[in-house]
Amino acid sequence: MPPTANQGTEKTPGLPASVVIKRFTEQPERGLAEWASLQFLTELGLHPPLAPRFVGGDVRARVLLLEDLGEGT
């Protein structure tokens, strides 16, 4: 079946429409500090939020995912 224009664009409940993938390679302690900070602020559940929402990550891969806030103004 050929792909359609809508394929891959449906929102998953509870997840942002798009994410930013950050990789922390040279200074892992800085990446882990950002991870902890974003996770803490996300768990506070403030409205409006103070920072992009933490979505997840992988410590071994040194990757974290956060909500994409889109283009700034």
C-alpha positions in Angstrom: 0.0 0.0 0.0 1.5 3.4 -1.0 2.0 6.0 1.8 -0.7 8.7 2.1 -0.3 12.4 2.9 -1.6 11.8 6.4 0.6 8.9 7.3 2.9 9.6 10.3 1.2 12.9 11.1 -1.4 11.7 13.6 -0.9 12.8 17.2 -0.4 10.2 19.9 -2.3 11.2 23.1 0.0 12.6 25.7 2.9 13.1 23.3 3.9 16.4 21.6 3.4 16.7 17.9 7.1 16.9 17.4 10.2 16.5 19.6 13.8 17.8 19.7 16.4 15.0 20.1 19.5 16.2 22.0 22.7 14.2 22.2 25.2 15.0 25.0 28.6 13.5 24.1 31.5 15.6 25.4 30.2 16.6 28.8 27.7 14.0 30.0 27.3 15.6 33.4 25.8 18.7 31.6 23.4 16.6 29.6 22.3 14.7 32.7 21.8 18.0 34.6 19.6 19.2 31.8 17.7 15.9 31.8 17.1 16.1 35.5 16.0 19.7 35.4 13.6 19.2 32.5 12.2 16.1 34.1 11.6 17.9 37.4 9.9 20.9 35.7 7.7 18.6 33.6 6.6 16.6 36.7 5.6 19.9 38.4 2.9 20.1 35.8 2.8 23.9 35.8 0.5 25.7 33.4 1.9 27.4 31.4 5.1 25.3 31.7 8.5 27.0 32.5 10.4 24.9 30.0 9.9 22.4 27.1 8.3 19.2 28.4 10.7 16.3 29.0 9.6 13.3 26.8 12.2 10.7 27.5 15.8 9.6 26.9 18.4 7.0 27.0 21.4 7.4 29.4 23.6 4.9 27.6 23.0 6.5 24.2 23.4 10.0 25.9 20.2 11.2 24.2 17.2 13.1 25.6 14.0 14.0 24.0 12.0 17.2 24.7 9.0 18.9 23.4 9.5 21.0 20.3 8.2 24.4 21.0 8.2 25.4 17.3 9.6 28.6 15.8 10.3 31.5 18.2 8.9 34.9 17.6 
